[in-house]
Amino acid sequence: MTSVAMQDAPVAYDIEDIKRRVSKAKSLLFFDHPFFGVASSKRPIIYTETTPTAAMSATGQMYMNPQFVDPLNVQQLMFLIAHEAMHYMLCHSLRMGPRDHTAWNIACDKVINDTLIHNNVGQPIEGGVYLRDARNFSAEELYDENEGDDGGSGGGSGGSGGPCRKPTNGGIGNDIGPPCDDGGYPLDESQIHQITAQTKIETIQAAKAAKAIGKLPASIERIVDKLVNVSTPWHEITERYMSAKVRDGKSFRTPNRKYISKGIYLKGKSNLPKMGPVALIIDVSGSVDDDEIAIYNGHINRILHTCTPEVVHVIYCDTQVRKVDEFTPEDWPVTIKVDAGGGTAFKPAFDYIDDNALDPEVVIYLTDGYGNTDFTTTHETIWLTTGSTNFPFGTVIEFKE
């Protein structure tokens, strides 16, 4: 048994009993709410009196003050553990930027707490920050600087004022650590990139574990989708090429059943396709690495999901066409995996389109941009490039990871 002083009043707690209850709370999360359980299981806990309640660092280190957690029951501990883990999973520290620390914490707490309440995760803790339906918004959307240190209901930061002050108050919205390493030094860009990538991996793993047993909440699925998928607004980009999105409102994919019994097949009413065929060319030359292929895969799925084209002809090309796939919106989500080749030539893919009379509404070329563009085409073309933007025709979209 250990006795410590807090606010001039001695408080006794049994640290081993606290650890047992925390362990039980983690186990219940794992079995009853597997997404939050998997997310929490990877977060180590340091019990310290320097943090008034509980907190999460940018690197994923969880802190708990034994005096604060001692009176909490197991259900409240489930809520607290999941809450802190979600701060890390959603990269709240790395997303804070120049915003007021307290106001940002409050906005993040609103999102997380409503998500936990909506999914019946444990028992909410008195003194927390709650806003109904906040789960449907991002922290950026709910951020209100008036709730920060200099005005509003957020309360003081409780910190020492520097850019790397410790997270200080988990009860009223100051439990997110600043973007610093465990030694208190600001993270550089490479460290931020590494942590962001790691959180995405862990988030996907947690979501897959929950989905495999049918326990992935819809609200979490939306959060994961926003976190791991590319956000290029393809529906807006391709709008001018979507003259076929209405057509006559009919398609052979859903034939008119009235005449099928007579052996007559006519187009039936259909909300699809939203647009006609699309040719999507993927640069698989040696200069394109696995990371770029992964980015391209995200864009293919975004196009299938948001534009719902009749068919996407995926053409893999380096100095020649190596492979061709066809996908429809019903195939979403898809995964592409190809071996990178040698040099780069853009023209062979366009020749393939013409030679096979594909007649796409638009050609979308995913490339690093380094290749010979000394040719012309009659096809409307969009170049999505991760490198060079030197194209003599078409619409050029520069994409950086």
C-alpha positions as CSV (number, residue, x, y, z in Angstrom):
1,M,0.0,0.0,0.0
2,T,1.3,3.4,-1.0
3,S,0.3,6.7,0.5
4,V,0.7,10.0,-1.4
5,A,-0.5,13.6,-1.0
6,M,-2.8,15.4,-3.5
7,Q,-4.2,18.8,-2.8
8,D,-2.8,18.6,0.7
9,A,-5.0,15.5,1.5
10,P,-3.4,12.1,2.0
11,V,-4.8,9.5,-0.5
12,A,-4.1,5.8,-0.2
13,Y,-4.2,3.4,-3.1
14,D,-3.1,-0.2,-3.8
15,I,-1.2,0.0,-7.1
16,E,-1.3,-3.7,-7.6
17,D,-5.1,-3.7,-7.2
18,I,-5.3,-0.9,-9.7
19,K,-3.2,-2.8,-12.2
20,R,-5.4,-5.9,-11.8
21,R,-8.6,-3.8,-12.5
22,V,-7.0,-2.1,-15.5
23,S,-6.0,-5.5,-16.8
24,K,-9.6,-6.8,-16.4
25,A,-10.9,-3.6,-18.2
26,K,-8.5,-4.3,-21.1
27,S,-9.7,-7.9,-21.3
28,L,-13.4,-6.9,-21.3
29,L,-12.6,-4.3,-24.1
30,F,-10.9,-7.0,-26.1
31,F,-13.8,-9.4,-25.9
32,D,-16.8,-7.0,-25.9
33,H,-15.4,-4.2,-28.1
34,P,-12.6,-5.7,-30.1
35,F,-11.7,-2.6,-32.1
36,F,-11.1,-0.6,-28.9
37,G,-9.6,-3.7,-27.2
38,V,-6.9,-4.2,-29.9
39,A,-6.2,-0.5,-30.0
40,S,-5.8,-0.4,-26.2
41,S,-3.7,-3.6,-26.0
42,K,-0.8,-2.0,-27.8
43,R,-0.6,1.0,-25.6
44,P,1.8,0.7,-22.6
45,I,0.7,2.4,-19.4
46,I,2.9,4.4,-17.0
47,Y,1.4,5.1,-13.6
48,T,2.6,8.5,-12.5
49,E,1.5,11.3,-10.1
50,T,2.8,14.0,-12.5
51,T,-0.4,13.6,-14.6
52,P,-3.5,14.7,-12.7
53,T,-5.8,12.2,-14.4
54,A,-4.8,10.3,-17.5
55,A,-3.1,11.3,-20.8
56,M,-1.7,10.1,-24.1
57,S,1.5,11.2,-25.7
58,A,2.1,11.7,-29.4
59,T,4.2,8.5,-29.5
60,G,1.4,6.3,-28.0
61,Q,2.5,6.3,-24.4
62,M,-0.5,6.2,-22.0
63,Y,-0.2,7.8,-18.5
64,M,-2.5,7.3,-15.5
65,N,-2.4,8.9,-12.1
66,P,-3.2,6.1,-9.6
67,Q,-5.0,8.5,-7.3
68,F,-7.4,9.4,-10.1
69,V,-8.1,5.9,-11.4
70,D,-8.3,4.2,-8.0
71,P,-11.9,5.0,-7.3
72,L,-13.0,4.2,-10.9
73,N,-14.9,0.9,-11.4
74,V,-14.0,-1.5,-14.2
75,Q,-16.6,-0.1,-16.6
76,Q,-15.2,3.4,-16.1
77,L,-11.7,2.1,-16.6
78,M,-12.8,0.6,-19.9
79,F,-14.1,4.0,-21.0
80,L,-10.9,5.7,-19.9
81,I,-8.5,3.3,-21.6
82,A,-10.4,3.3,-24.9
83,H,-10.6,7.1,-24.7
84,E,-6.9,7.5,-24.4
85,A,-6.1,4.9,-27.0
86,M,-8.3,6.7,-29.5
87,H,-6.4,9.9,-29.1
88,Y,-3.3,8.0,-30.5
89,M,-5.3,6.1,-33.1
90,L,-6.7,9.3,-34.5
91,C,-3.3,11.1,-34.4
92,H,-4.9,13.9,-32.4
93,S,-1.5,15.1,-31.2
94,L,0.0,15.3,-34.7
95,R,-3.1,17.0,-36.0
96,M,-3.2,19.8,-33.5
97,G,-0.9,22.2,-35.4
98,P,-1.0,25.8,-34.2
99,R,-4.4,25.5,-32.5
100,D,-5.0,26.3,-28.9
101,H,-4.0,23.3,-26.9
102,T,-7.0,23.2,-24.5
103,A,-9.6,24.0,-27.2
104,W,-8.2,21.3,-29.5
105,N,-8.3,18.8,-26.6
106,I,-11.9,19.6,-25.9
107,A,-12.9,19.1,-29.6
108,C,-11.1,15.8,-29.7
109,D,-12.7,14.6,-26.5
110,K,-16.1,15.5,-27.8
111,V,-15.6,13.2,-30.9
112,I,-14.1,10.3,-28.9
113,N,-16.6,10.4,-25.9
114,D,-19.6,10.5,-28.1
115,T,-18.2,7.6,-30.2
116,L,-17.7,5.5,-27.0
117,I,-21.1,6.3,-25.6
118,H,-22.8,5.5,-28.9
119,N,-21.1,2.1,-29.0
120,N,-21.8,1.4,-25.3
121,V,-18.1,1.2,-24.4
122,G,-17.8,1.1,-20.6
123,Q,-19.3,3.9,-18.5
124,P,-18.7,7.6,-19.0
125,I,-16.7,9.4,-16.3
126,E,-18.0,12.5,-14.5
127,G,-16.3,15.7,-15.5
128,G,-15.6,14.6,-19.1
129,V,-16.4,16.7,-22.2
130,Y,-19.5,15.4,-24.0
131,L,-21.5,16.5,-27.1
132,R,-24.2,14.5,-28.6
133,D,-23.6,13.4,-32.2
134,A,-20.1,14.7,-32.1
135,R,-19.0,11.3,-33.5
136,N,-20.3,12.5,-36.9
137,F,-17.8,15.3,-37.1
138,S,-14.0,15.6,-37.1
139,A,-12.2,17.4,-34.3
140,E,-11.3,20.1,-36.8
141,E,-14.9,20.8,-37.5
142,L,-15.8,21.0,-33.8
143,Y,-12.7,23.1,-32.8
144,D,-13.7,26.4,-31.1
145,E,-10.8,28.6,-30.0
146,N,-13.2,30.3,-27.5
147,E,-13.1,27.1,-25.5
148,G,-9.3,27.5,-25.1
149,D,-7.0,29.0,-22.5
150,D,-7.9,32.6,-23.2
151,G,-11.6,32.5,-23.1
152,G,-14.5,30.0,-22.9
153,S,-15.2,26.9,-20.8
154,G,-12.1,25.0,-21.5
155,G,-10.2,26.0,-18.4
156,G,-6.5,26.6,-18.1
157,S,-4.0,24.4,-19.8
158,G,-2.2,23.6,-16.6
159,G,1.0,23.3,-18.5
160,S,4.3,25.1,-18.3
161,G,3.7,27.0,-21.6
162,G,6.3,25.6,-24.0
163,P,5.4,23.8,-27.2
164,C,6.3,20.5,-25.6
165,R,4.5,20.8,-22.3
166,K,3.1,17.6,-21.0
167,P,-0.6,16.7,-21.2
168,T,-2.1,17.7,-18.0
169,N,-5.8,17.3,-17.4
170,G,-7.8,14.3,-18.7
171,G,-11.0,15.4,-17.0
172,I,-11.7,18.6,-18.9
173,G,-9.9,18.2,-22.1
174,N,-6.1,18.5,-21.7
175,D,-5.0,14.8,-22.0
176,I,-3.4,15.0,-25.4
177,G,0.4,15.3,-25.4
178,P,2.0,17.8,-27.8
179,P,3.8,16.5,-30.9
180,C,7.0,15.6,-29.1
181,D,9.1,12.4,-28.5
182,D,9.3,10.7,-25.2
183,G,12.3,12.9,-24.2
184,G,10.2,16.1,-24.6
185,Y,11.8,17.2,-27.9
186,P,9.6,18.2,-30.9
187,L,9.1,15.6,-33.5
188,D,10.7,16.2,-36.9
189,E,8.8,15.5,-40.2
190,S,10.3,12.1,-40.6
191,Q,9.2,11.0,-37.1
192,I,5.7,12.4,-37.6
193,H,5.5,10.5,-40.9
194,Q,6.6,7.3,-39.2
195,I,4.2,7.6,-36.3
196,T,1.3,8.5,-38.7
197,A,2.1,5.4,-40.8
198,Q,2.2,3.2,-37.7
199,T,-1.1,4.4,-36.4
200,K,-2.7,3.7,-39.7
201,I,-1.3,0.2,-39.6
202,E,-2.6,-0.4,-36.1
203,T,-6.0,1.1,-36.9
204,I,-6.4,-1.2,-39.9
205,Q,-5.4,-4.2,-37.8
206,A,-7.8,-3.3,-35.1
207,A,-10.6,-2.7,-37.6
208,K,-9.9,-6.0,-39.3
209,A,-9.9,-7.9,-36.0
210,A,-13.3,-6.4,-35.1
211,K,-14.8,-6.9,-38.5
212,A,-13.8,-10.5,-38.7
213,I,-16.1,-11.3,-35.8
214,G,-18.8,-8.9,-36.9
215,K,-18.2,-6.3,-34.2
216,L,-16.8,-3.3,-36.1
217,P,-19.1,-0.3,-35.3
218,A,-20.3,1.7,-38.3
219,S,-19.1,4.9,-36.8
220,I,-15.5,3.4,-36.5
221,E,-15.7,2.1,-40.0
222,R,-16.3,5.6,-41.3
223,I,-13.4,7.0,-39.2
224,V,-11.1,4.3,-40.5
225,D,-12.2,4.9,-44.1
226,K,-11.4,8.6,-43.8
227,L,-8.1,7.8,-42.1
228,V,-6.7,5.3,-44.6
229,N,-8.2,6.2,-47.9
230,V,-7.1,8.9,-50.3
231,S,-9.2,12.0,-50.3
232,T,-8.8,13.2,-53.9
233,P,-12.4,14.3,-54.9
234,W,-12.6,12.1,-58.0
235,H,-16.3,12.7,-58.5
236,E,-15.6,16.5,-58.8
237,I,-12.5,16.0,-61.0
238,T,-14.4,13.7,-63.4
239,E,-17.6,15.7,-63.4
240,R,-17.1,17.3,-66.8
241,Y,-16.4,13.8,-68.3
242,M,-19.5,12.3,-66.8
243,S,-22.0,13.1,-69.6
244,A,-22.9,9.5,-69.5
245,K,-23.8,9.6,-65.8
246,V,-27.5,10.1,-66.6
247,R,-27.8,8.4,-70.0
248,D,-31.4,7.3,-70.3
249,G,-31.5,5.9,-66.8
250,K,-31.3,2.4,-68.1
251,S,-28.8,-0.4,-68.4
252,F,-28.5,-3.9,-69.7
253,R,-27.0,-4.8,-66.3
254,T,-30.5,-4.7,-65.0
255,P,-32.6,-5.9,-68.0
256,N,-36.3,-5.2,-68.1
257,R,-37.9,-8.2,-66.4
258,K,-41.2,-7.7,-68.1
259,Y,-39.8,-9.0,-71.4
260,I,-37.3,-11.6,-70.2
261,S,-39.9,-14.4,-70.2
262,K,-40.5,-13.7,-73.9
263,G,-36.8,-14.0,-74.7
264,I,-36.5,-10.3,-75.3
265,Y,-33.7,-8.4,-73.4
266,L,-34.2,-4.7,-73.1
267,K,-32.5,-2.2,-70.9
268,G,-34.1,-1.9,-67.5
269,K,-34.2,1.1,-65.1
270,S,-31.0,1.6,-63.2
271,N,-29.3,4.2,-61.1
272,L,-26.0,2.9,-62.5
273,P,-23.8,3.6,-64.2
274,K,-23.0,7.1,-62.9
275,M,-20.5,7.4,-65.8
276,G,-19.4,5.3,-68.7
277,P,-16.3,3.2,-69.1
278,V,-13.0,4.6,-67.7
279,A,-9.5,3.6,-68.8
280,L,-7.1,3.8,-65.8
281,I,-3.5,3.3,-66.7
282,I,-0.9,2.4,-64.1
283,D,2.7,3.2,-64.5
284,V,4.6,0.0,-63.4
285,S,8.0,1.1,-64.5
286,G,11.1,0.6,-62.3
287,S,10.9,4.2,-61.1
288,V,7.6,3.6,-59.4
289,D,8.0,2.0,-55.9
290,D,5.6,0.0,-53.8
291,D,4.4,3.0,-51.9
292,E,3.2,4.7,-55.1
293,I,1.5,1.4,-56.1
294,A,-0.3,1.5,-52.8
295,I,-1.3,5.1,-53.4
296,Y,-2.6,4.1,-56.9
297,N,-4.6,1.3,-55.3
298,G,-6.3,3.8,-53.1
299,H,-7.2,6.0,-56.0
300,I,-8.7,3.1,-58.0
301,N,-10.9,2.3,-55.1
302,R,-11.9,5.9,-54.6
303,I,-12.9,6.1,-58.3
304,L,-14.9,2.9,-58.1
305,H,-16.7,4.0,-54.9
306,T,-17.4,7.6,-55.7
307,C,-17.8,7.7,-59.5
308,T,-19.3,4.2,-59.9
309,P,-18.2,3.9,-63.6
310,E,-19.7,1.2,-65.7
311,V,-16.4,-0.5,-65.9
312,V,-12.8,0.4,-65.2
313,H,-10.2,-1.0,-67.6
314,V,-7.0,-1.1,-65.6
315,I,-4.0,-1.1,-67.9
316,Y,-0.5,-1.8,-66.4
317,C,2.2,-0.4,-68.6
318,D,6.0,0.3,-68.5
319,T,7.5,0.3,-72.0
320,Q,4.6,-1.9,-73.1
321,V,1.3,-3.1,-71.8
322,R,2.0,-5.8,-69.3
323,K,-1.5,-6.7,-68.0
324,V,-5.1,-5.6,-68.1
325,D,-7.8,-6.0,-65.4
326,E,-11.4,-5.0,-65.5
327,F,-13.3,-3.9,-62.4
328,T,-16.9,-2.7,-61.8
329,P,-18.3,-0.9,-58.7
330,E,-19.5,-4.3,-57.5
331,D,-15.9,-5.4,-57.1
332,W,-15.1,-2.6,-54.6
333,P,-12.8,-2.7,-52.7
334,V,-10.0,-4.1,-55.0
335,T,-6.4,-4.6,-54.5
336,I,-3.7,-4.4,-57.2
337,K,-0.3,-5.9,-56.9
338,V,2.1,-5.9,-59.8
339,D,5.9,-6.3,-60.3
340,A,7.5,-3.1,-61.4
341,G,9.2,-3.3,-64.8
342,G,11.9,-1.3,-66.6
343,G,11.6,1.9,-68.5
344,T,8.6,4.2,-69.1
345,A,6.6,4.8,-72.2
346,F,3.1,6.4,-72.1
347,K,2.0,5.8,-75.7
348,P,1.6,2.0,-75.7
349,A,-1.2,2.2,-73.2
350,F,-3.1,4.7,-75.4
351,D,-2.4,2.4,-78.5
352,Y,-3.9,-0.5,-76.5
353,I,-7.1,1.5,-75.9
354,D,-7.5,2.3,-79.6
355,D,-6.6,-1.1,-80.8
356,N,-9.2,-2.7,-78.5
357,A,-11.8,-0.1,-79.2
358,L,-12.4,0.6,-75.4
359,D,-13.9,4.0,-76.0
360,P,-13.6,5.4,-72.4
361,E,-15.2,8.5,-71.2
362,V,-11.9,9.5,-69.8
363,V,-8.4,8.1,-69.5
364,I,-6.7,8.5,-66.1
365,Y,-3.0,7.9,-66.0
366,L,-1.4,7.2,-62.6
367,T,2.4,7.8,-62.9
368,D,5.4,9.5,-61.5
369,G,5.4,11.6,-64.7
370,Y,8.8,10.6,-66.0
371,G,8.5,9.4,-69.6
372,N,8.2,10.4,-73.2
373,T,5.1,12.5,-73.9
374,D,5.9,13.3,-77.5
375,F,2.6,12.0,-79.0
376,T,-1.0,13.1,-79.2
377,T,-4.3,11.4,-78.5
378,T,-8.0,12.1,-79.0
379,H,-8.9,10.8,-75.5
380,E,-9.7,13.1,-72.7
381,T,-6.9,12.5,-70.3
382,I,-6.2,13.1,-66.6
383,W,-2.6,12.7,-65.4
384,L,-2.3,11.9,-61.7
385,T,1.4,12.4,-61.0
386,T,3.6,11.9,-57.9
387,G,6.6,13.5,-59.7
388,S,7.0,15.4,-63.0
389,T,4.1,17.6,-64.1
390,N,5.5,18.2,-67.6
391,F,2.6,17.0,-69.8
392,P,1.7,18.7,-73.1
393,F,-1.9,17.7,-73.0
394,G,-4.6,16.7,-70.6
395,T,-5.4,17.8,-67.0
396,V,-2.6,17.4,-64.6
397,I,-3.1,16.6,-60.9
398,E,0.0,16.6,-58.7
399,F,-0.4,14.3,-55.8
400,K,2.0,14.1,-52.8
401,E,1.8,11.4,-50.2
